[in-house]
Amino acid sequence: NLTWTLKNMDVRNNWNGDFFVTVYRNAENENGEIVFSVYEDYEVKPSGDIRVNYEIIKSDWVPSLPKAGVQMKVSDELVTTEWVGYAQETYKDRQACGFVGHYEAPTDDLFHHYVRPQAAGNRMQTRYVSLLNDKHERMLSAKMEGMNCQFSIYPYEDKNIEQAKHTNELNKAGYYILNIDY
């Protein structure tokens, strides 16, 4: 288990109405050692657009991070997902079957229901992902920097997926969980 320690936070705005929040925090293990540090920059435009930049720096003694990124709840009214990246479910060890392109699919179709529920629907090599409403209006977009970004989206809480032994034990949360990872 990791504990978060806030090291610094700065809030400011500029003359054209942009609002900025910068956060620097450490993730520490039970011995108080820093496992990794996170720098987060948020820029909120008067138009409602939000630019988010994350920088994750692992400590030298940590060989690798299994998963690092952002998880957020988004409306279940975002019924279509559009992305540039691999078409089908891909993971770091299963990228050979991936074909990079521009794709669009119903959001509910991006989670694969395995016999025993588990994390599913990950797309590697993602450059861009957008969520659209039923009028096909783009409501949320994320542009990823770098070739190793990935995303997944599903209508279940992680805890529900982890605890369920069969697919009939999965309960829709009433929103989607969007993961954007590096």
Contacts in CASP RR format, 6 or more apart in sequence:
PFRMAT RR
TARGET T0000
AUTHOR 0000-0000-0000
METHOD contacts of the structure
MODEL  1
NLTWTLKNMDVRNNWNGDFFVTVYRNAENENGEIVFSVYEDYEVKPSGDI
RVNYEIIKSDWVPSLPKAGVQMKVSDELVTTEWVGYAQETYKDRQACGFV
GHYEAPTDDLFHHYVRPQAAGNRMQTRYVSLLNDKHERMLSAKMEGMNCQ
FSIYPYEDKNIEQAKHTNELNKAGYYILNIDY
1 29 0 8 1.000
1 30 0 8 1.000
2 27 0 8 1.000
2 28 0 8 1.000
2 29 0 8 1.000
2 35 0 8 1.000
3 27 0 8 1.000
3 28 0 8 1.000
3 29 0 8 1.000
3 30 0 8 1.000
3 32 0 8 1.000
4 25 0 8 1.000
4 26 0 8 1.000
4 27 0 8 1.000
4 28 0 8 1.000
5 25 0 8 1.000
5 26 0 8 1.000
5 28 0 8 1.000
6 23 0 8 1.000
6 24 0 8 1.000
6 25 0 8 1.000
7 24 0 8 1.000
7 25 0 8 1.000
7 26 0 8 1.000
7 37 0 8 1.000
8 22 0 8 1.000
8 23 0 8 1.000
8 24 0 8 1.000
9 21 0 8 1.000
9 22 0 8 1.000
9 23 0 8 1.000
9 24 0 8 1.000
10 20 0 8 1.000
10 21 0 8 1.000
10 22 0 8 1.000
11 19 0 8 1.000
11 20 0 8 1.000
11 21 0 8 1.000
12 19 0 8 1.000
12 20 0 8 1.000
13 19 0 8 1.000
13 20 0 8 1.000
14 20 0 8 1.000
16 46 0 8 1.000
17 45 0 8 1.000
17 46 0 8 1.000
18 43 0 8 1.000
18 44 0 8 1.000
18 45 0 8 1.000
18 46 0 8 1.000
19 43 0 8 1.000
19 44 0 8 1.000
20 41 0 8 1.000
20 42 0 8 1.000
20 43 0 8 1.000
20 44 0 8 1.000
21 40 0 8 1.000
21 41 0 8 1.000
21 42 0 8 1.000
21 44 0 8 1.000
22 39 0 8 1.000
22 40 0 8 1.000
22 41 0 8 1.000
22 42 0 8 1.000
23 38 0 8 1.000
23 39 0 8 1.000
23 40 0 8 1.000
23 42 0 8 1.000
24 37 0 8 1.000
24 38 0 8 1.000
24 39 0 8 1.000
24 40 0 8 1.000
25 37 0 8 1.000
25 38 0 8 1.000
25 40 0 8 1.000
26 34 0 8 1.000
26 36 0 8 1.000
26 37 0 8 1.000
26 38 0 8 1.000
27 34 0 8 1.000
27 35 0 8 1.000
27 36 0 8 1.000
27 37 0 8 1.000
27 38 0 8 1.000
28 34 0 8 1.000
28 35 0 8 1.000
29 35 0 8 1.000
33 59 0 8 1.000
33 61 0 8 1.000
34 59 0 8 1.000
35 58 0 8 1.000
35 59 0 8 1.000
35 62 0 8 1.000
36 56 0 8 1.000
36 57 0 8 1.000
36 58 0 8 1.000
36 59 0 8 1.000
36 62 0 8 1.000
36 65 0 8 1.000
36 68 0 8 1.000
37 56 0 8 1.000
37 57 0 8 1.000
37 59 0 8 1.000
38 54 0 8 1.000
38 55 0 8 1.000
38 56 0 8 1.000
38 57 0 8 1.000
39 53 0 8 1.000
39 54 0 8 1.000
39 55 0 8 1.000
39 57 0 8 1.000
40 52 0 8 1.000
40 53 0 8 1.000
40 54 0 8 1.000
41 51 0 8 1.000
41 52 0 8 1.000
41 53 0 8 1.000
41 54 0 8 1.000
42 50 0 8 1.000
42 51 0 8 1.000
42 52 0 8 1.000
43 50 0 8 1.000
43 51 0 8 1.000
43 52 0 8 1.000
44 50 0 8 1.000
45 51 0 8 1.000
52 70 0 8 1.000
54 69 0 8 1.000
54 70 0 8 1.000
54 182 0 8 1.000
56 65 0 8 1.000
56 68 0 8 1.000
56 69 0 8 1.000
56 182 0 8 1.000
58 64 0 8 1.000
58 65 0 8 1.000
67 181 0 8 1.000
68 181 0 8 1.000
68 182 0 8 1.000
69 179 0 8 1.000
69 180 0 8 1.000
69 181 0 8 1.000
69 182 0 8 1.000
70 179 0 8 1.000
70 180 0 8 1.000
70 181 0 8 1.000
71 177 0 8 1.000
71 178 0 8 1.000
71 179 0 8 1.000
72 177 0 8 1.000
72 178 0 8 1.000
73 173 0 8 1.000
73 175 0 8 1.000
73 176 0 8 1.000
73 177 0 8 1.000
73 178 0 8 1.000
74 131 0 8 1.000
74 140 0 8 1.000
74 153 0 8 1.000
74 175 0 8 1.000
74 176 0 8 1.000
74 177 0 8 1.000
74 178 0 8 1.000
75 139 0 8 1.000
75 175 0 8 1.000
75 176 0 8 1.000
76 155 0 8 1.000
76 172 0 8 1.000
76 174 0 8 1.000
76 175 0 8 1.000
76 176 0 8 1.000
77 133 0 8 1.000
77 134 0 8 1.000
78 107 0 8 1.000
78 131 0 8 1.000
78 132 0 8 1.000
78 133 0 8 1.000
78 139 0 8 1.000
78 140 0 8 1.000
78 176 0 8 1.000
79 106 0 8 1.000
79 107 0 8 1.000
79 108 0 8 1.000
79 132 0 8 1.000
79 133 0 8 1.000
79 134 0 8 1.000
80 104 0 8 1.000
80 105 0 8 1.000
80 106 0 8 1.000
80 107 0 8 1.000
80 131 0 8 1.000
80 132 0 8 1.000
80 133 0 8 1.000
80 134 0 8 1.000
80 136 0 8 1.000
81 104 0 8 1.000
81 105 0 8 1.000
81 106 0 8 1.000
81 107 0 8 1.000
81 110 0 8 1.000
81 129 0 8 1.000
81 130 0 8 1.000
81 131 0 8 1.000
81 132 0 8 1.000
81 153 0 8 1.000
82 102 0 8 1.000
82 103 0 8 1.000
82 104 0 8 1.000
82 129 0 8 1.000
82 130 0 8 1.000
82 131 0 8 1.000
82 132 0 8 1.000
82 138 0 8 1.000
83 102 0 8 1.000
83 103 0 8 1.000
83 104 0 8 1.000
83 123 0 8 1.000
83 126 0 8 1.000
83 128 0 8 1.000
83 129 0 8 1.000
83 130 0 8 1.000
83 151 0 8 1.000
84 100 0 8 1.000
84 101 0 8 1.000
84 102 0 8 1.000
84 103 0 8 1.000
84 126 0 8 1.000
84 127 0 8 1.000
84 128 0 8 1.000
85 100 0 8 1.000
85 101 0 8 1.000
85 102 0 8 1.000
85 103 0 8 1.000
85 123 0 8 1.000
85 124 0 8 1.000
85 125 0 8 1.000
85 126 0 8 1.000
85 127 0 8 1.000
85 128 0 8 1.000
86 95 0 8 1.000
86 98 0 8 1.000
86 99 0 8 1.000
86 100 0 8 1.000
86 101 0 8 1.000
86 123 0 8 1.000
86 124 0 8 1.000
86 125 0 8 1.000
86 126 0 8 1.000
87 98 0 8 1.000
87 99 0 8 1.000
87 101 0 8 1.000
87 103 0 8 1.000
87 123 0 8 1.000
88 97 0 8 1.000
88 98 0 8 1.000
88 99 0 8 1.000
88 123 0 8 1.000
89 112 0 8 1.000
89 120 0 8 1.000
89 121 0 8 1.000
89 122 0 8 1.000
89 123 0 8 1.000
90 97 0 8 1.000
90 98 0 8 1.000
90 122 0 8 1.000
90 123 0 8 1.000
90 124 0 8 1.000
90 125 0 8 1.000
90 150 0 8 1.000
91 122 0 8 1.000
91 124 0 8 1.000
92 124 0 8 1.000
95 124 0 8 1.000
95 125 0 8 1.000
98 124 0 8 1.000
98 125 0 8 1.000
100 125 0 8 1.000
107 131 0 8 1.000
107 153 0 8 1.000
107 155 0 8 1.000
107 176 0 8 1.000
108 155 0 8 1.000
110 121 0 8 1.000
110 123 0 8 1.000
110 152 0 8 1.000
110 153 0 8 1.000
110 154 0 8 1.000
111 120 0 8 1.000
111 121 0 8 1.000
111 152 0 8 1.000
111 153 0 8 1.000
111 154 0 8 1.000
111 155 0 8 1.000
111 156 0 8 1.000
112 120 0 8 1.000
112 121 0 8 1.000
113 120 0 8 1.000
113 167 0 8 1.000
113 170 0 8 1.000
114 120 0 8 1.000
114 167 0 8 1.000
115 166 0 8 1.000
115 167 0 8 1.000
116 165 0 8 1.000
116 166 0 8 1.000
117 156 0 8 1.000
117 161 0 8 1.000
117 164 0 8 1.000
117 165 0 8 1.000
117 166 0 8 1.000
117 167 0 8 1.000
117 169 0 8 1.000
117 170 0 8 1.000
118 161 0 8 1.000
119 152 0 8 1.000
119 158 0 8 1.000
119 161 0 8 1.000
120 152 0 8 1.000
120 154 0 8 1.000
121 152 0 8 1.000
121 154 0 8 1.000
122 150 0 8 1.000
122 151 0 8 1.000
122 152 0 8 1.000
122 179 0 8 1.000
123 150 0 8 1.000
123 151 0 8 1.000
123 152 0 8 1.000
124 148 0 8 1.000
124 150 0 8 1.000
125 147 0 8 1.000
125 148 0 8 1.000
125 149 0 8 1.000
125 150 0 8 1.000
126 144 0 8 1.000
126 149 0 8 1.000
126 150 0 8 1.000
126 151 0 8 1.000
126 180 0 8 1.000
127 143 0 8 1.000
127 144 0 8 1.000
127 146 0 8 1.000
127 147 0 8 1.000
127 149 0 8 1.000
128 141 0 8 1.000
128 142 0 8 1.000
128 143 0 8 1.000
128 144 0 8 1.000
129 141 0 8 1.000
129 142 0 8 1.000
129 144 0 8 1.000
129 151 0 8 1.000
129 180 0 8 1.000
130 138 0 8 1.000
130 140 0 8 1.000
130 141 0 8 1.000
130 142 0 8 1.000
131 138 0 8 1.000
131 139 0 8 1.000
131 140 0 8 1.000
131 141 0 8 1.000
131 153 0 8 1.000
131 176 0 8 1.000
131 178 0 8 1.000
132 138 0 8 1.000
132 139 0 8 1.000
133 139 0 8 1.000
140 178 0 8 1.000
142 151 0 8 1.000
142 180 0 8 1.000
144 151 0 8 1.000
144 180 0 8 1.000
148 182 0 8 1.000
149 180 0 8 1.000
149 181 0 8 1.000
149 182 0 8 1.000
150 179 0 8 1.000
150 180 0 8 1.000
150 181 0 8 1.000
150 182 0 8 1.000
151 178 0 8 1.000
151 179 0 8 1.000
151 180 0 8 1.000
151 181 0 8 1.000
152 178 0 8 1.000
152 179 0 8 1.000
153 176 0 8 1.000
153 177 0 8 1.000
153 178 0 8 1.000
153 179 0 8 1.000
154 161 0 8 1.000
154 176 0 8 1.000
154 177 0 8 1.000
155 172 0 8 1.000
155 173 0 8 1.000
155 174 0 8 1.000
155 175 0 8 1.000
155 176 0 8 1.000
155 177 0 8 1.000
156 170 0 8 1.000
156 171 0 8 1.000
156 172 0 8 1.000
156 173 0 8 1.000
156 177 0 8 1.000
157 173 0 8 1.000
157 177 0 8 1.000
158 177 0 8 1.000
160 169 0 8 1.000
160 170 0 8 1.000
160 171 0 8 1.000
160 173 0 8 1.000
161 170 0 8 1.000
163 169 0 8 1.000
164 170 0 8 1.000
END
